[in-house]
């Protein structure tokens, strides 16, 4: 951001308003510092602006009033002004001459509001104030009651953080009051949805796996020495999970003494210890519940599409507005995925591919309406039915039961179609077509499959069939079939079917080693499908819940 000294933002001075007492009883907090109160329409507005231009930082001005309250201030934010910028990108937003003109025009008509701060979005990561943001705030918003808001446009729920300047340092305003402006407003509905988008622990002790239940997932056989010890009638197994600390400690001592006297148990314990270094519970950091989540999912930034093969109706999940929005297409979807630009590619059962983009939304009293832009491409004749399709800027890649096809775009005037292109045989009958984001070497997709106890990736354009990645699977991974594969950055995620809760393994493509095991146990709802987003984060569907692991 430009912090040149020739540009300063000054509030419209209204001494009577600034030095009057708080105007309403809902201003609850007092004392040193800033008590912040934000209208729900402001939060929903800046979230909406950030979501609609999620690939570029956006910004604007916060409007409202401030009041002296003892040794501190009360700041009320009642409106916001999105401002244009000719110098904005995915990594910065700058107030330039066009921004200043827009601000001046807005304030000329203002009677009861003036500038109380500014806001901008970050494309990736949780809300934070960068060093450049700090300089911007200190240079142009250095009164202690000015506030700064940052929207995390790449995060679920579009979290918003607020800061103000305390001396020379930025102070986070972790607590603020959200004032609801009307019954059942769009912001209120969104707030109810956000209650599902929080970090939380699972308090259901019955779903927490005990050591005995974890052993099969950690590669320990049921007839092993360690399993026999833990399940023996003389061991106090009934006390696993007890809330009494002394009983837990007594149990650990008894098991340790017994296992230490058995060399076979010691060896198995050392193997389990190595596995536990990268094993964790499958509990997702974010859990979004909806009975309308379908079989398969595709996630990009603040959007999620879910669909079921054979069903014409897909569900678009939009985190900045309502929970879900139905999207009907002309033929049932076969596969769905996003590319780096946020375009949704849909392979339909009628051998056509849709490239779909969500454009600006329109809000009205009846709710929010989305506009979708479609481009339709017919597939050339293929020997078999297409099973998957992945789009990139130059071509569409298609997988059938036995072959892969690269179908380039052919431009003839204003018409674009798919040419016949190239093709080759699949190196394995179980291959999946895996799209790659730019961060992982895209856009050319890879072919992935488990073959003879090995997890392998191939480049579809190479004819010699040599795997690009060849990972030997240790027990019990080598015995389990693969339900799903997904690439995220330099990590390959595999969902294994263990006839229970289904296990997720993460492999580093550089070292070709297992780096993370997201463990499930029998009795838990199984992980049905997984996918990664543009930042390489892993998402999965468990029953009607979407989790980010």
C-alpha positions as CSV (number, residue, x, y, z in Angstrom):
1,X,0.0,0.0,0.0
2,X,1.2,3.5,-0.7
3,X,2.0,5.4,2.5
4,X,3.2,8.6,0.9
5,X,2.7,11.6,3.1
6,X,0.6,13.6,0.6
7,X,-2.5,11.5,1.3
8,X,-4.2,11.7,4.7
9,X,-7.8,10.7,5.6
10,X,-9.4,13.0,8.1
11,X,-12.8,12.6,9.7
12,X,-15.6,15.1,9.2
13,X,-15.4,17.0,12.5
14,X,-18.6,17.2,14.5
15,X,-17.6,18.2,18.0
16,X,-21.1,17.8,19.5
17,X,-21.4,14.2,18.3
18,X,-17.9,13.2,19.2
19,X,-18.1,14.5,22.8
20,X,-21.7,13.5,23.6
21,X,-22.4,10.5,25.8
22,X,-23.3,7.2,24.3
23,X,-26.7,7.5,22.5
24,X,-28.2,4.1,23.4
25,X,-28.2,1.6,26.2
26,X,-26.8,-1.2,24.0
27,X,-23.3,0.4,24.3
28,X,-22.3,-1.9,27.1
29,X,-18.6,-1.8,27.6
30,X,-16.6,1.0,29.1
31,X,-13.1,1.8,30.4
32,X,-9.7,2.2,28.7
33,X,-9.3,1.3,25.1
34,X,-12.0,1.0,22.4
35,X,-15.4,-0.6,22.7
36,X,-16.4,-1.6,19.2
37,X,-20.0,-2.1,17.9
38,X,-20.5,-3.2,14.3
39,X,-23.8,-3.4,12.5
40,X,-24.5,-6.8,11.0
41,X,-25.0,-5.3,7.5
42,X,-21.4,-4.0,7.6
43,X,-20.0,-7.5,8.3
44,X,-22.1,-9.2,5.7
45,X,-21.3,-6.4,3.2
46,X,-17.5,-6.6,3.5
47,X,-17.7,-10.4,3.5
48,X,-19.8,-10.3,0.3
49,X,-17.3,-7.9,-1.4
50,X,-14.4,-10.1,-0.4
51,X,-16.1,-13.3,-1.6
52,X,-17.1,-11.9,-5.0
53,X,-13.5,-10.8,-5.7
54,X,-11.7,-13.5,-3.7
55,X,-8.7,-13.6,-6.0
56,X,-7.8,-9.9,-5.5
57,X,-7.5,-7.9,-2.3
58,X,-10.3,-5.4,-2.0
59,X,-10.8,-2.6,0.5
60,X,-12.8,0.4,1.6
61,X,-13.7,2.8,4.4
62,X,-15.6,2.1,7.6
63,X,-18.2,4.8,8.5
64,X,-19.9,5.6,11.7
65,X,-19.3,7.7,14.9
66,X,-17.2,7.6,18.0
67,X,-17.9,8.8,21.5
68,X,-15.7,9.6,24.5
69,X,-16.4,7.2,27.4
70,X,-14.3,7.8,30.5
71,X,-10.7,7.1,29.6
72,X,-11.6,5.3,26.4
73,X,-13.8,5.5,23.3
74,X,-16.9,3.8,21.9
75,X,-16.8,3.3,18.2
76,X,-19.9,2.4,16.2
77,X,-19.5,1.2,12.6
78,X,-22.8,1.6,10.8
79,X,-21.8,1.6,7.2
80,X,-19.0,0.8,4.8
81,X,-17.8,2.3,1.5
82,X,-16.1,0.0,-1.0
83,X,-13.6,2.0,-2.9
84,X,-12.1,1.3,-6.3
85,X,-8.3,0.9,-6.8
86,X,-6.3,0.8,-10.0
87,X,-3.5,-0.8,-8.0
88,X,-4.8,-4.0,-6.4
89,X,-3.6,-7.6,-6.7
90,X,-3.7,-10.9,-4.8
91,X,-1.1,-9.5,-2.4
92,X,-2.0,-5.9,-1.8
93,X,-4.7,-3.2,-2.0
94,X,-3.7,0.5,-2.4
95,X,-5.7,3.6,-1.8
96,X,-5.1,5.6,-5.0
97,X,-6.5,8.7,-6.7
98,X,-9.7,6.9,-7.7
99,X,-10.2,5.8,-4.1
100,X,-9.8,9.3,-2.8
101,X,-12.4,10.6,-5.3
102,X,-14.9,7.9,-4.3
103,X,-14.4,8.7,-0.6
104,X,-14.8,12.4,-1.1
105,X,-18.0,12.0,-3.1
106,X,-19.5,9.7,-0.4
107,X,-18.7,12.0,2.5
108,X,-20.1,15.0,0.7
109,X,-23.6,13.4,1.2
110,X,-23.0,12.2,4.7
111,X,-24.9,13.8,7.6
112,X,-24.6,11.5,10.5
113,X,-21.5,9.4,9.6
114,X,-17.8,10.0,9.1
115,X,-14.7,7.8,8.7
116,X,-14.0,5.7,11.7
117,X,-11.5,3.3,10.0
118,X,-10.8,1.2,7.0
119,X,-10.9,-2.4,5.8
120,X,-9.4,-4.7,3.3
121,X,-9.2,-8.4,2.5
122,X,-6.5,-11.0,2.4
123,X,-6.7,-13.7,-0.3
124,X,-5.2,-16.4,1.8
125,X,-4.8,-17.2,5.6
126,X,-6.6,-16.0,8.7
127,X,-7.0,-12.2,9.3
128,X,-3.8,-10.4,10.3
129,X,-2.2,-7.0,9.9
130,X,1.0,-7.2,7.8
131,X,3.9,-4.8,8.1
132,X,2.6,-2.8,5.2
133,X,-0.9,-2.7,6.7
134,X,0.7,-1.4,10.0
135,X,2.4,1.4,8.1
136,X,-0.8,2.3,6.3
137,X,-2.8,2.4,9.5
138,X,-0.1,4.4,11.4
139,X,0.3,6.9,8.6
140,X,-3.4,7.6,7.8
141,X,-5.4,6.3,10.7
142,X,-3.3,7.2,13.7
143,X,-6.1,8.4,16.1
144,X,-6.5,5.8,18.8
145,X,-10.2,5.3,18.0
146,X,-9.7,4.5,14.3
147,X,-10.2,0.8,13.6
148,X,-9.0,-1.5,10.9
149,X,-10.8,-4.6,9.7
150,X,-9.2,-7.5,7.7
151,X,-11.4,-10.2,6.0
152,X,-9.9,-13.6,5.5
153,X,-11.3,-14.2,2.0
154,X,-9.7,-17.6,1.7
155,X,-11.0,-19.1,4.9
156,X,-14.2,-20.9,5.7
157,X,-16.7,-18.4,7.3
158,X,-14.8,-15.4,6.0
159,X,-13.5,-14.4,9.5
160,X,-13.1,-10.7,10.2
161,X,-10.5,-9.3,12.6
162,X,-10.4,-5.8,14.0
163,X,-7.4,-3.7,15.2
164,X,-6.6,-0.2,16.5
165,X,-3.4,1.7,17.2
166,X,-2.4,1.7,20.9
167,X,0.7,4.0,21.1
168,X,2.9,2.7,18.3
169,X,1.6,-0.9,18.3
170,X,-1.5,-2.5,16.9
171,X,-3.9,-3.9,19.4
172,X,-6.4,-6.6,18.4
173,X,-10.0,-6.0,19.3
174,X,-11.0,-9.6,20.1
175,X,-14.4,-8.7,21.6
176,X,-16.9,-6.6,19.8
177,X,-20.7,-6.3,19.7
178,X,-22.6,-7.2,16.5
179,X,-25.8,-5.2,16.4
180,X,-28.6,-7.0,14.4
181,X,-30.4,-4.5,12.3
182,X,-33.6,-6.4,11.5
183,X,-35.5,-9.6,12.1
184,X,-34.3,-12.6,10.0
185,X,-32.0,-10.5,7.9
186,X,-29.4,-12.1,5.6
187,X,-26.7,-11.3,8.1
188,X,-28.7,-12.9,10.9
189,X,-29.1,-16.1,8.8
190,X,-25.4,-16.0,8.1
191,X,-24.6,-15.5,11.8
192,X,-26.6,-18.7,12.6
193,X,-24.6,-20.5,10.0
194,X,-21.3,-19.2,11.4
195,X,-22.1,-20.9,14.7
196,X,-21.3,-24.1,12.9
197,X,-18.0,-22.7,11.6
198,X,-16.1,-22.7,14.8
199,X,-13.2,-24.7,16.3
200,X,-14.7,-27.1,18.8
201,X,-13.9,-30.3,20.6
202,X,-16.0,-33.4,20.4
203,X,-17.5,-34.0,23.9
204,X,-18.9,-37.4,23.0
205,X,-16.6,-39.7,24.9
206,X,-18.2,-42.7,23.3
207,X,-16.7,-41.7,19.9
208,X,-13.2,-41.4,21.2
209,X,-11.1,-44.4,20.3
210,X,-9.3,-46.2,23.1
211,X,-5.9,-47.9,22.7
212,X,-7.3,-51.3,21.9
213,X,-9.5,-49.9,19.1
214,X,-6.6,-48.0,17.6
215,X,-4.3,-51.0,17.3
216,X,-5.6,-52.3,13.9
217,X,-5.3,-48.8,12.3
218,X,-1.7,-48.6,13.6
219,X,-0.7,-51.8,12.0
220,X,-0.8,-54.0,15.1
221,X,-2.4,-57.4,14.5
222,X,-5.2,-58.6,16.7
223,X,-3.2,-61.7,17.7
224,X,0.0,-59.7,18.4
225,X,1.7,-59.8,21.9
226,X,0.7,-56.1,22.5
227,X,-2.9,-56.7,21.6
228,X,-3.1,-59.8,23.7
229,X,-1.7,-57.9,26.7
230,X,-4.1,-55.0,26.4
231,X,-7.2,-57.3,25.9
232,X,-6.2,-59.9,28.5
233,X,-8.7,-60.7,31.2
234,X,-6.2,-59.7,33.9
235,X,-5.7,-56.2,32.5
236,X,-8.1,-53.4,33.7
237,X,-9.3,-52.7,30.2
238,X,-12.6,-51.5,31.6
239,X,-10.9,-48.4,32.9
240,X,-9.8,-47.0,29.6
241,X,-11.2,-43.5,29.2
242,X,-11.8,-43.1,32.9
243,X,-11.9,-39.5,34.3
244,X,-9.9,-40.5,37.4
245,X,-6.3,-39.4,36.9
246,X,-4.9,-41.9,39.4
247,X,-6.6,-44.8,37.8
248,X,-5.2,-43.8,34.4
249,X,-1.7,-43.6,35.8
250,X,-2.1,-46.9,37.6
251,X,-3.2,-48.6,34.3
252,X,-0.2,-47.1,32.4
253,X,2.2,-48.4,35.0
254,X,0.8,-51.9,35.0
255,X,0.9,-52.1,31.2
256,X,4.4,-50.7,31.0
257,X,5.8,-53.2,33.6
258,X,4.1,-56.1,31.9
259,X,5.2,-55.1,28.4
260,X,8.8,-54.3,29.5
261,X,9.2,-57.9,30.6
262,X,8.3,-59.2,27.1
263,X,10.8,-58.4,24.3
264,X,8.1,-59.0,21.7
265,X,5.9,-56.4,23.3
266,X,8.7,-53.9,23.5
267,X,9.4,-54.2,19.7
268,X,5.7,-53.7,18.9
269,X,5.5,-50.7,21.2
270,X,8.5,-49.1,19.5
271,X,6.8,-49.6,16.1
272,X,3.5,-48.0,17.5
273,X,5.5,-45.1,18.9
274,X,7.0,-44.4,15.5
275,X,3.5,-44.4,13.9
276,X,2.0,-42.2,16.6
277,X,4.5,-39.4,15.8
278,X,2.4,-38.5,12.7
279,X,-1.0,-39.9,13.7
280,X,-3.9,-37.8,14.9
281,X,-7.7,-37.9,15.2
282,X,-9.8,-37.2,12.2
283,X,-11.7,-34.5,14.1
284,X,-11.9,-31.5,11.6
285,X,-11.0,-28.0,12.6
286,X,-14.1,-26.8,10.9
287,X,-17.4,-28.7,10.7
288,X,-20.2,-27.5,8.5
289,X,-23.4,-29.4,8.8
290,X,-26.2,-29.6,6.2
291,X,-28.6,-32.4,5.3
292,X,-28.2,-31.3,1.7
293,X,-24.6,-32.3,1.3
294,X,-24.4,-35.0,-1.4
295,X,-22.0,-37.9,-2.3
296,X,-19.1,-36.0,-3.9
297,X,-17.6,-32.6,-3.1
298,X,-15.4,-30.0,-4.8
299,X,-14.0,-27.1,-2.8
300,X,-12.4,-23.8,-3.8
301,X,-12.0,-20.7,-1.6
302,X,-15.4,-19.9,-0.1
303,X,-17.4,-22.3,-2.3
304,X,-18.3,-26.0,-2.2
305,X,-20.3,-28.0,-4.8
306,X,-21.7,-31.3,-3.8
307,X,-23.4,-33.7,-6.2
308,X,-24.6,-37.2,-6.7
309,X,-24.1,-39.2,-9.9
310,X,-27.4,-39.4,-11.8
311,X,-28.9,-36.4,-10.1
312,X,-29.5,-33.3,-12.2
313,X,-29.5,-31.0,-9.1
314,X,-26.1,-29.9,-7.7
315,X,-25.8,-27.9,-4.5
316,X,-23.7,-24.8,-4.3
317,X,-22.5,-24.0,-0.8
318,X,-21.7,-20.3,-0.4
319,X,-20.2,-19.3,2.9
320,X,-20.7,-15.5,2.6
321,X,-24.5,-15.8,2.2
322,X,-27.0,-18.6,2.6
323,X,-26.0,-22.2,3.3
324,X,-26.8,-23.8,0.0
325,X,-28.1,-22.9,-3.4
326,X,-29.5,-25.4,-6.0
327,X,-27.9,-25.5,-9.5
328,X,-29.7,-27.6,-12.1
329,X,-27.8,-28.7,-15.2
330,X,-29.2,-30.4,-18.3
331,X,-27.6,-33.8,-17.8
332,X,-26.5,-35.7,-14.6
333,X,-22.9,-34.9,-13.5
334,X,-20.3,-37.6,-13.8
335,X,-17.3,-35.7,-12.3
336,X,-16.8,-32.1,-10.9
337,X,-13.7,-30.2,-10.1
338,X,-12.3,-26.6,-9.8
339,X,-9.3,-25.2,-11.5
340,X,-6.9,-22.5,-10.2
341,X,-9.1,-19.7,-11.5
342,X,-12.1,-20.9,-9.6
343,X,-13.8,-22.2,-12.7
344,X,-16.0,-25.3,-12.1
345,X,-15.6,-28.1,-14.7
346,X,-18.5,-30.5,-14.9
347,X,-18.4,-33.7,-17.0
348,X,-22.0,-34.6,-17.8
349,X,-23.5,-38.0,-18.8
350,X,-24.4,-36.7,-22.2
351,X,-20.7,-36.5,-23.1
352,X,-20.5,-32.7,-22.7
353,X,-18.3,-30.7,-20.5
354,X,-19.5,-27.5,-18.8
355,X,-17.1,-24.7,-17.7
356,X,-19.1,-22.8,-15.1
357,X,-18.3,-19.5,-13.3
358,X,-20.3,-17.8,-10.6
359,X,-20.7,-14.2,-11.4
360,X,-22.0,-11.3,-9.3
361,X,-24.9,-12.0,-6.9
362,X,-28.0,-9.9,-6.6
363,X,-29.6,-9.3,-3.2
364,X,-33.3,-8.5,-2.9
365,X,-36.1,-8.8,-0.4
366,X,-36.8,-12.3,-1.7
367,X,-33.2,-13.4,-1.0
368,X,-29.9,-13.7,-3.0
369,X,-29.8,-14.7,-6.6
370,X,-26.7,-15.9,-8.3
371,X,-25.8,-15.6,-11.9
372,X,-23.9,-18.4,-13.6
373,X,-21.9,-18.2,-16.8
374,X,-21.7,-21.4,-18.8
375,X,-19.5,-22.6,-21.6
376,X,-20.4,-25.9,-23.2
377,X,-18.0,-28.2,-25.0
378,X,-19.0,-31.4,-26.7
379,X,-16.5,-34.3,-26.5
380,X,-15.4,-35.9,-29.8
381,X,-16.3,-39.6,-30.3
382,X,-14.5,-41.8,-27.8
383,X,-14.2,-45.6,-27.7
384,X,-15.6,-45.7,-24.2
385,X,-17.8,-43.6,-21.9
386,X,-15.9,-40.8,-20.1
387,X,-15.5,-41.3,-16.3
388,X,-13.6,-38.1,-15.4
389,X,-12.7,-34.8,-17.0
390,X,-10.2,-32.2,-15.8
391,X,-9.9,-28.8,-17.5
392,X,-6.9,-26.5,-17.9
393,X,-6.3,-23.3,-20.0
394,X,-5.3,-25.3,-23.1
395,X,-7.2,-28.6,-23.0
396,X,-9.6,-30.9,-21.3
397,X,-8.2,-34.2,-20.0
398,X,-10.6,-37.2,-20.0
399,X,-10.3,-40.6,-18.5
400,X,-12.2,-43.6,-19.7
401,X,-12.0,-47.2,-18.3
402,X,-8.8,-48.0,-20.3
403,X,-7.4,-44.8,-21.7
404,X,-6.6,-41.1,-21.1
405,X,-7.3,-38.4,-23.7
406,X,-6.0,-34.9,-24.0
407,X,-8.5,-32.8,-26.0
408,X,-7.1,-29.4,-26.9
409,X,-9.3,-26.3,-27.4
410,X,-9.7,-25.3,-31.1
411,X,-10.6,-21.7,-31.7
412,X,-12.5,-20.9,-34.9
413,X,-13.5,-17.2,-34.9
414,X,-15.8,-16.8,-31.9
415,X,-16.5,-20.5,-31.6
416,X,-14.4,-22.8,-29.4
417,X,-14.5,-26.6,-29.5
418,X,-12.5,-29.6,-28.5
419,X,-10.2,-31.3,-30.9
420,X,-9.3,-35.0,-31.1
421,X,-5.9,-34.5,-29.5
422,X,-3.8,-37.3,-28.1
423,X,-4.5,-40.4,-26.0
424,X,-2.8,-43.3,-24.3
425,X,-3.5,-46.5,-22.3
426,X,-3.9,-46.3,-18.5
427,X,-1.0,-47.8,-16.6
428,X,-3.5,-49.3,-14.2
429,X,-7.1,-50.2,-14.4
430,X,-7.7,-48.5,-11.0
431,X,-6.3,-45.1,-12.1
432,X,-7.8,-41.8,-11.1
433,X,-7.3,-38.5,-12.8
434,X,-5.9,-36.1,-10.3
435,X,-6.0,-32.3,-11.0
436,X,-3.0,-30.3,-9.9
437,X,-3.0,-26.7,-8.6
438,X,-0.2,-24.4,-9.8
439,X,1.6,-24.8,-6.5
440,X,2.0,-28.6,-7.2
441,X,3.2,-28.3,-10.7
442,X,-0.1,-28.0,-12.6
443,X,-2.0,-27.6,-14.7
444,X,-1.2,-31.0,-16.3
445,X,-3.1,-33.6,-14.2
446,X,-1.5,-36.9,-13.0
447,X,-2.8,-40.4,-12.9
448,X,-2.9,-42.2,-9.6
449,X,-3.6,-45.7,-8.4
450,X,-2.7,-48.4,-5.8
451,X,-1.0,-51.3,-7.7
452,X,0.6,-54.4,-6.1
453,X,0.8,-52.8,-2.7
454,X,2.3,-49.6,-4.0
455,X,0.9,-46.1,-4.4
456,X,1.9,-44.8,-7.8
457,X,1.5,-41.6,-9.8
458,X,2.1,-41.2,-13.6
459,X,2.3,-38.4,-16.0
460,X,-0.3,-39.2,-18.7
461,X,1.9,-37.8,-21.5
462,X,4.8,-40.3,-20.9
463,X,4.7,-43.4,-23.0
464,X,7.1,-45.7,-21.2
465,X,4.8,-46.2,-18.2
466,X,7.5,-45.3,-15.6
467,X,5.9,-44.0,-12.4
468,X,6.7,-40.4,-11.4
469,X,6.1,-41.4,-7.7
470,X,6.3,-45.0,-6.4
471,X,5.5,-45.4,-2.7
472,X,5.7,-48.8,-0.9
473,X,2.7,-49.1,1.4
474,X,3.4,-50.6,4.9
475,X,0.8,-52.7,6.8
476,X,-2.1,-52.2,7.1
477,X,-2.2,-49.8,4.1
478,X,-1.1,-52.5,1.7
479,X,-4.2,-54.6,2.5
480,X,-6.8,-51.8,2.1
481,X,-8.4,-50.7,-1.2
482,X,-8.3,-47.0,-2.0
483,X,-11.7,-45.1,-2.0
484,X,-10.4,-41.7,-3.1
485,X,-7.2,-39.8,-4.0
486,X,-6.4,-36.1,-4.0
487,X,-3.4,-33.9,-4.6
488,X,-2.7,-30.8,-2.4
489,X,0.6,-29.0,-3.0
490,X,3.4,-31.5,-2.4
491,X,1.1,-33.9,-0.6
492,X,-0.8,-36.9,-1.9
493,X,-3.9,-37.8,0.2
494,X,-5.4,-41.3,0.1
495,X,-8.6,-42.4,1.6
496,X,-8.4,-46.1,2.4
497,X,-11.4,-48.4,3.0
498,X,-10.7,-50.3,6.2
499,X,-14.3,-51.6,6.6
500,X,-14.7,-49.2,9.6
501,X,-14.3,-45.4,9.8
502,X,-12.0,-45.3,6.8
503,X,-8.3,-44.1,7.2
504,X,-6.7,-41.1,5.5
505,X,-3.0,-41.2,4.8
506,X,-0.8,-38.2,3.6
507,X,2.4,-38.9,1.7
508,X,5.1,-36.3,0.9
509,X,5.8,-36.4,-2.8
510,X,9.4,-35.3,-2.4
511,X,10.4,-37.9,0.2
512,X,7.7,-40.4,-0.8
513,X,7.1,-41.1,2.9
514,X,4.0,-41.3,5.0
515,X,3.8,-37.9,6.9
516,X,0.3,-38.0,8.5
517,X,-2.3,-40.5,9.4
518,X,-5.8,-39.2,10.2
519,X,-7.2,-42.1,12.1
520,X,-10.7,-43.4,12.4
521,X,-12.1,-46.4,14.3
522,X,-15.0,-48.8,13.8
523,X,-18.3,-47.4,15.1
524,X,-17.6,-43.8,13.8
525,X,-19.3,-42.6,10.7
526,X,-16.9,-43.3,7.8
527,X,-15.2,-40.6,5.8
528,X,-17.1,-40.9,2.5
529,X,-14.9,-38.7,0.2
530,X,-12.0,-36.3,0.2
531,X,-10.8,-33.3,-1.8
532,X,-8.3,-30.5,-1.6
533,X,-8.8,-26.8,-2.2
534,X,-6.5,-24.2,-4.0
535,X,-4.4,-23.8,-0.8
536,X,-3.8,-27.6,-0.6
537,X,-6.0,-28.0,2.5
538,X,-7.8,-31.3,2.9
539,X,-11.6,-31.5,3.1
540,X,-13.8,-34.5,3.6
541,X,-17.5,-35.4,3.9
542,X,-18.7,-37.5,6.9
543,X,-22.4,-38.3,6.5
544,X,-24.0,-34.8,6.1
545,X,-21.0,-32.9,7.6
546,X,-18.2,-31.2,5.6
547,X,-14.9,-31.2,7.6
548,X,-11.6,-29.5,7.0
549,X,-8.9,-31.7,8.4
